[in-house]
Amino acid sequence: MKFGKDEYAAAKTFTRLAGDVDSHPKRAPKSTAGAKAGVLGRDRTNRAGAPRKSAFHPSSCQEAARGGPRNDGGLSMRDWTNRSARRRLLCAASAVWALSAGAALAQAMPFRIDAQPAAAGIRQFARQAGVQILVQSDAAAGKRTGSVKGALPVDRALEQLLSGTGLAVISNDGKTIILAPPRTGLIRTGWSNAAGGGLASAPEPAPPPEPEAPSIIEEVIVTGTRSTSRTVTESMAPIDVISSAELTKSGKQSTRDLISTLVPSANTSNSGAGASFAIKTVSLRGLSADQTLVLVNGKRRHNTAILFVNGTTQNGQSPPDLDLIPSASIERIEVLRDGASAQYGSDALAGVINVILKKSPEGGSMTALYGKTAEGDGETGQFSGNIGMKLGEAGYLNLTADVRITDPTDRGDKTLNTTVMYFPLNAAGQPVRVGTAGATPDPREATANRHTSHPGSPQVQLFSLGYSAGSPLSDNIDLYSFGTFSSRNTAAWLTFRNPNAANNITAINPNGYTPRLFLKDRDFQVAFGAKGMGLLGFDWDLSTTFSRDDVDYYENSLNASLGPASPTYFYIGTLKFQEWTSNLDLTREVATGLFAEPMFVALGAEYRDDKFEIVAGEPASYINGGYVAPAGSPQAGVVFAGGSQGVTGFPPFSAGSFSRDNISAYLNVEQKVTEKLEFALAGRFEHYSDFGDAKTFKLSGRYEVLPHLAIRGTASTGFRAPSLQQQHYASSSTIGVIVPPATTTQLYPVQLLPPDNPAAIALGAKPLRPEKSTNYSVGIVAQPLPRMNVTLDVYQIKIDNRILQSGTLGPNAAVSTALASQGLNPQQAAFYYGNFADTKTRGIDFVVDYRTDFGDFGAVRWTFSANHTKNEFTRVVQPPAALAAAGIVYIDRVKIGDLTVGTPKDKFILGADWTLGKFDTNLRLTRYGEVIQRTSLAANDETVSPKLIVDLDLSYAASDNITLSVGANNLLDAYPDSVRAANRGTPAFAYYNQYSPYGISGGFYYARVAARF
């Protein structure tokens, strides 16, 4: 048969529906049994413009077997003997492969597919059968596939699936199946092994007219709905899907940074002090990171044990740590940008991030990356490997290992220490107090190393493992398990202490010292479960997940109150967080008789047990040794602060183990009322052992105004339970504080008090209550052109009783009295957590995705997304009159600024992914809006100006299995604005403003090698 121009056009309209497909178009499509369906529509054609070979483009072996001529120079059977031995061997091997694949298709396989819309049903079939299916988008529209359940040969199962759809198999080579409505001129093939296995002959067709390019059929999503048949554009709430291909070629070393780069309403906090240096957060829609729920394979991910205390916009948070999930284990990430507490429980005020792990039972990949910053520091080496293997006859085991070692970056060369570092000398050459009349500078002032501050990113050594496994126990029951295991060592520099400082002992550190904090993080999550069907008509999923995060604190520092006997290395203590969650989820479709479509019903229950523990540090890290400098010393009479400088050890009064449990139940129904209108309703009840009950609901709807235009909306309530860390964490540290009458920051000790501590109660603290939210979202989903998706969503989120860290209280008499009453150092400032405010967040998300084919000039996928978010306070709790008169302010202008202007209000992302032959160029432009850092004094407020960040990744497919890449994150080496001298600290620490959403380390440049097998 001839393969004319129109057949090429027809082939280009087919959409890939499944398989672990190589993202590079020059490689042969590769399907994996049990693999998740890939993002659809992207790889319908060869990126260089040529269509992929299919049943419409028979192979040389097929033409040779027919004995017919080929229009591309192929040989008939008469010319077979003239072929080279190599071609004969290739064709013979292909035939053997086709027969073996057909034999596999004849074997019975377990299926569990409900009746549902055709696009979703075909995807599920492809995933469960381990084949790749191509189908025209418009051919599947409006159709429903049948139910397929039990152990069946693939051919019989497919017949059941397609019954009544009008779709037929027009090509099947044992691995890729093409479906279409039967047409004159299309050759329908049987199963390659069964009844003779040959291609059925057919009359020579007249070329069919070129059909209109179909709309893209997307990946089925599992976040924001319990249904298994909904796609991105069919979702009633806005959702982003980030594929593994985007993870691979972004050049980002962390999942967190990638989400922040690709999702318009996501932002990463890059500022902080103490432990906040070591862990960065990602937040959605202008809210806090702990107001976004993180799931792994739909199961709740545990929070970090660390509570961010001395940061900026992330203060008071203990969110899940996305960096501890190995990126090579991720198949895709679904980001739901909508409140979902009624569906998933606490924390989902801003949305949900669902990380879906790979489940492929074969093949694998290895990736090696090396890079550094433009300054030559921040040297990074990363190696990851992923492999899939079969587990028994129909099971899978997918393993991942990831190693990343990153050196610190240091931008302290911009903030040289200009202070008097040493004690001056008297006429006899002895050190005396600073300011002593007649004293002269120490000669070492002229030769001292003035590069004493080290702001930048920390040093990190990260080792992580991940696995995902599953196997059928019977025709109706599958067992599964997944988990991650991580070990991370992090080191960060704190603020330099001058030799002449009151918190230094010159006998130990004659030239001063910089405390260095070390965190040793050991983290794991393991889930086990079983799922099946036929439980009173329900599909069911029973699972239990156990997770734990242990963080050991160590520090190179000094306890000046111990004098010359002070050690210089301290065990500060340990934080531990443990979570055990068990779930039962039931789903089914119920024919009500009221509507043409059945009602989808999901219900379930969850039990969760949380435990938080603080282990006290060694005594030298927190005690006050009472050292008194000898008479005649320049430090004679100085009161030395107790505890290790920088981060003080956890004392016995803060140590302890704290736990709670909660039980919840939910109900979720979804109903398609007409072909154009559908609704969903969800409700959830939770009972917590420490604060009581919470009830939430969500109403969602979608109406298709036109075939390619729909409106959607949601209204919901939500809540976030106060974390155990917020309720019980206590620590002491030294940070930059403005101590009146001074107008610049200086190092000063501060004490974080748990809300139930009597000192905190004396300062107005009350038991923490849950945050409660009301969310509204309205959006438009459109496909104005073929291969173009447009979404526009506006939202409002009102949060009552928002838990915030107070402003720095004191130092003043009221604070000193409260601290002294509990035996704490009165020469400190303090803060604690409280339900201090109500807030309102309004914003808009806009996302466009478009694919263009330039023929010989390749293909480009264009993306543009934008977000505008505005936060405001609608109520701020005021202290009682007596405390207000004593100078206590709970939420000061610094805290208000952090939430309202401390992150960009605007963010725009323009991306272009251009593929030409073996080359792939991925260019992304991100514009961050203005950020304002408010300080205690309005005159010292800082501004981070809007900035354009350019990311570029260039890839070359050296072979079918090897890809070479070079690229840059922040190609133009952009930096944020510098801060004024008054805000740099004494001695100076930061030069670049750490409120910057893109960091202060400048450009990062890398090379990467990726291999697939």
RAPE-V108338 format. One record per helix or strand of 3 or more residues. SS is the DSSP state (H for helix, E for strand). FROM is the first residue (numbers start at 1). LEN is the number of residues. Records with the same first field share a line. If there is no record, write none. Layout:
SS=FROM-LEN / FROM-LEN
This chain:
H=5-8 / 60-7 / 77-6 / 85-22 / 118-12 / 137-4 / 154-9 / 244-5 / 255-8 / 274-4 / 289-3 / 322-3 / 327-3 / 341-4 / 412-3 / 443-4 / 560-6 / 619-3 / 724-5 / 758-5 / 813-8 / 855-3 / 881-5 / 893-8 / 938-3 / 981-3
E=14-3 / 108-6 / 132-5 / 148-6 / 167-6 / 176-6 / 239-5 / 266-4 / 281-4 / 292-5 / 330-7 / 351-7 / 364-10 / 380-12 / 395-12 / 459-14 / 477-21 / 513-23 / 538-19 / 569-22 / 599-18 / 656-17 / 677-12 / 692-15 / 709-12 / 731-7 / 746-7 / 771-12 / 788-18 / 829-3 / 833-21 / 859-18 / 906-11 / 919-10 / 931-3 / 942-3 / 947-11 / 962-8 / 1004-9
